[in-house]
């Protein structure tokens, strides 16, 4: 994986965790999409 790809994954994970705080299904929806 390139650095840019890793950064994208890292960003997606951070976003999913933030959504999990507000919406329990936020992380699941993020990974599904």
Biopython code that builds the backbone (N, CA, C, O; Angstrom):
import numpy as np
from Bio.PDB.StructureBuilder import StructureBuilder

atoms = [
    (1, "UNK", "N", (0.841, -1.201, 0.000)),
    (1, "UNK", "CA", (0.000, 0.000, 0.000)),
    (1, "UNK", "C", (0.877, 1.253, 0.000)),
    (1, "UNK", "O", (1.905, 1.304, 0.675)),
    (2, "UNK", "N", (0.465, 2.237, -0.748)),
    (2, "UNK", "CA", (1.226, 3.479, -0.781)),
    (2, "UNK", "C", (0.880, 4.326, 0.433)),
    (2, "UNK", "O", (-0.096, 4.057, 1.134)),
    (3, "UNK", "N", (1.679, 5.340, 0.672)),
    (3, "UNK", "CA", (1.416, 6.194, 1.835)),
    (3, "UNK", "C", (0.049, 6.848, 1.713)),
    (3, "UNK", "O", (-0.678, 6.962, 2.700)),
    (4, "UNK", "N", (-0.308, 7.282, 0.497)),
    (4, "UNK", "CA", (-1.597, 7.940, 0.298)),
    (4, "UNK", "C", (-2.744, 6.997, 0.636)),
    (4, "UNK", "O", (-3.737, 7.406, 1.237)),
    (5, "UNK", "N", (-2.603, 5.730, 0.246)),
    (5, "UNK", "CA", (-3.653, 4.753, 0.541)),
    (5, "UNK", "C", (-3.767, 4.555, 2.045)),
    (5, "UNK", "O", (-4.868, 4.477, 2.590)),
    (6, "UNK", "N", (-2.616, 4.474, 2.713)),
    (6, "UNK", "CA", (-2.636, 4.300, 4.171)),
    (6, "UNK", "C", (-3.300, 5.497, 4.826)),
    (6, "UNK", "O", (-4.052, 5.350, 5.790)),
    (7, "UNK", "N", (-3.022, 6.680, 4.301)),
    (7, "UNK", "CA", (-3.625, 7.889, 4.867)),
    (7, "UNK", "C", (-5.137, 7.853, 4.683)),
    (7, "UNK", "O", (-5.884, 8.254, 5.575)),
    (8, "UNK", "N", (-5.585, 7.374, 3.534)),
    (8, "UNK", "CA", (-7.024, 7.274, 3.272)),
    (8, "UNK", "C", (-7.668, 6.312, 4.263)),
    (8, "UNK", "O", (-8.732, 6.594, 4.813)),
    (9, "UNK", "N", (-7.010, 5.170, 4.487)),
    (9, "UNK", "CA", (-7.538, 4.187, 5.429)),
    (9, "UNK", "C", (-7.576, 4.784, 6.824)),
    (9, "UNK", "O", (-8.550, 4.622, 7.558)),
    (10, "UNK", "N", (-6.503, 5.475, 7.178)),
    (10, "UNK", "CA", (-6.436, 6.087, 8.511)),
    (10, "UNK", "C", (-7.556, 7.103, 8.679)),
    (10, "UNK", "O", (-8.197, 7.161, 9.728)),
    (11, "UNK", "N", (-7.791, 7.908, 7.640)),
    (11, "UNK", "CA", (-8.848, 8.915, 7.694)),
    (11, "UNK", "C", (-10.215, 8.245, 7.823)),
    (11, "UNK", "O", (-11.060, 8.692, 8.599)),
    (12, "UNK", "N", (-10.428, 7.173, 7.060)),
    (12, "UNK", "CA", (-11.704, 6.460, 7.114)),
    (12, "UNK", "C", (-11.941, 5.891, 8.508)),
    (12, "UNK", "O", (-13.054, 5.944, 9.031)),
    (13, "UNK", "N", (-10.875, 5.342, 9.107)),
    (13, "UNK", "CA", (-11.006, 4.761, 10.445)),
    (13, "UNK", "C", (-11.349, 5.850, 11.451)),
    (13, "UNK", "O", (-12.244, 5.674, 12.277)),
    (14, "UNK", "N", (-10.639, 6.979, 11.386)),
    (14, "UNK", "CA", (-10.889, 8.057, 12.337)),
    (14, "UNK", "C", (-12.315, 8.573, 12.188)),
    (14, "UNK", "O", (-12.986, 8.858, 13.180)),
    (15, "UNK", "N", (-12.774, 8.692, 10.944)),
    (15, "UNK", "CA", (-14.138, 9.174, 10.701)),
    (15, "UNK", "C", (-15.153, 8.177, 11.242)),
    (15, "UNK", "O", (-16.129, 8.566, 11.883)),
    (16, "UNK", "N", (-14.925, 6.892, 10.985)),
    (16, "UNK", "CA", (-15.859, 5.864, 11.433)),
    (16, "UNK", "C", (-15.939, 5.860, 12.950)),
    (16, "UNK", "O", (-17.021, 5.709, 13.518)),
    (17, "UNK", "N", (-14.786, 6.027, 13.616)),
    (17, "UNK", "CA", (-14.792, 6.043, 15.081)),
    (17, "UNK", "C", (-15.566, 7.258, 15.581)),
    (17, "UNK", "O", (-16.301, 7.159, 16.563)),
    (18, "UNK", "N", (-15.411, 8.396, 14.921)),
    (18, "UNK", "CA", (-16.132, 9.601, 15.334)),
    (18, "UNK", "C", (-17.632, 9.385, 15.181)),
    (18, "UNK", "O", (-18.411, 9.789, 16.044)),
    (19, "UNK", "N", (-18.038, 8.745, 14.076)),
    (19, "UNK", "CA", (-19.461, 8.494, 13.859)),
    (19, "UNK", "C", (-19.995, 7.493, 14.878)),
    (19, "UNK", "O", (-21.147, 7.587, 15.301)),
    (20, "UNK", "N", (-19.146, 6.525, 15.275)),
    (20, "UNK", "CA", (-19.572, 5.530, 16.257)),
    (20, "UNK", "C", (-19.963, 6.205, 17.560)),
    (20, "UNK", "O", (-20.822, 5.706, 18.288)),
    (21, "UNK", "N", (-19.334, 7.347, 17.860)),
    (21, "UNK", "CA", (-19.658, 8.058, 19.099)),
    (21, "UNK", "C", (-21.098, 8.572, 19.034)),
    (21, "UNK", "O", (-21.816, 8.559, 20.034)),
    (22, "UNK", "N", (-21.512, 9.025, 17.845)),
    (22, "UNK", "CA", (-22.857, 9.575, 17.691)),
    (22, "UNK", "C", (-23.847, 8.523, 17.204)),
    (22, "UNK", "O", (-24.972, 8.434, 17.697)),
    (23, "UNK", "N", (-23.410, 7.726, 16.228)),
    (23, "UNK", "CA", (-24.301, 6.698, 15.690)),
    (23, "UNK", "C", (-23.618, 5.338, 15.755)),
    (23, "UNK", "O", (-22.559, 5.153, 15.156)),
    (24, "UNK", "N", (-24.209, 4.382, 16.474)),
    (24, "UNK", "CA", (-23.625, 3.043, 16.617)),
    (24, "UNK", "C", (-23.372, 2.378, 15.265)),
    (24, "UNK", "O", (-22.446, 1.577, 15.141)),
    (25, "UNK", "N", (-24.176, 2.696, 14.252)),
    (25, "UNK", "CA", (-24.033, 2.047, 12.949)),
    (25, "UNK", "C", (-23.147, 2.864, 12.011)),
    (25, "UNK", "O", (-22.932, 2.464, 10.867)),
    (26, "UNK", "N", (-22.636, 3.991, 12.475)),
    (26, "UNK", "CA", (-21.814, 4.852, 11.616)),
    (26, "UNK", "C", (-20.607, 4.121, 11.068)),
    (26, "UNK", "O", (-20.331, 4.194, 9.871)),
    (27, "UNK", "N", (-19.868, 3.404, 11.940)),
    (27, "UNK", "CA", (-18.664, 2.694, 11.495)),
    (27, "UNK", "C", (-19.002, 1.631, 10.479)),
    (27, "UNK", "O", (-18.309, 1.489, 9.471)),
    (28, "UNK", "N", (-20.078, 0.870, 10.734)),
    (28, "UNK", "CA", (-20.467, -0.201, 9.819)),
    (28, "UNK", "C", (-20.818, 0.386, 8.456)),
    (28, "UNK", "O", (-20.386, -0.132, 7.426)),
    (29, "UNK", "N", (-21.590, 1.451, 8.445)),
    (29, "UNK", "CA", (-21.997, 2.070, 7.187)),
    (29, "UNK", "C", (-20.773, 2.572, 6.431)),
    (29, "UNK", "O", (-20.700, 2.457, 5.208)),
    (30, "UNK", "N", (-19.808, 3.132, 7.168)),
    (30, "UNK", "CA", (-18.604, 3.665, 6.526)),
    (30, "UNK", "C", (-17.837, 2.556, 5.827)),
    (30, "UNK", "O", (-17.391, 2.729, 4.693)),
    (31, "UNK", "N", (-17.680, 1.411, 6.497)),
    (31, "UNK", "CA", (-16.918, 0.311, 5.907)),
    (31, "UNK", "C", (-17.695, -0.336, 4.764)),
    (31, "UNK", "O", (-17.093, -0.795, 3.793)),
    (32, "UNK", "N", (-19.031, -0.379, 4.868)),
    (32, "UNK", "CA", (-19.841, -0.963, 3.801)),
    (32, "UNK", "C", (-19.707, -0.122, 2.541)),
    (32, "UNK", "O", (-19.548, -0.650, 1.441)),
    (33, "UNK", "N", (-19.773, 1.190, 2.716)),
    (33, "UNK", "CA", (-19.654, 2.100, 1.565)),
    (33, "UNK", "C", (-18.202, 2.090, 1.093)),
    (33, "UNK", "O", (-17.859, 2.782, 0.134)),
]
sb = StructureBuilder()
sb.init_structure("model")
sb.init_model(0)
sb.init_chain("A")
sb.init_seg("    ")
for serial, (resi, resn, name, xyz) in enumerate(atoms, 1):
    if name == "N":
        sb.init_residue(resn, " ", resi, " ")
    sb.init_atom(name, np.array(xyz, "f"), 0.0, 1.0, " ", f" {name:<3s}", serial, name[0])
structure = sb.get_structure()
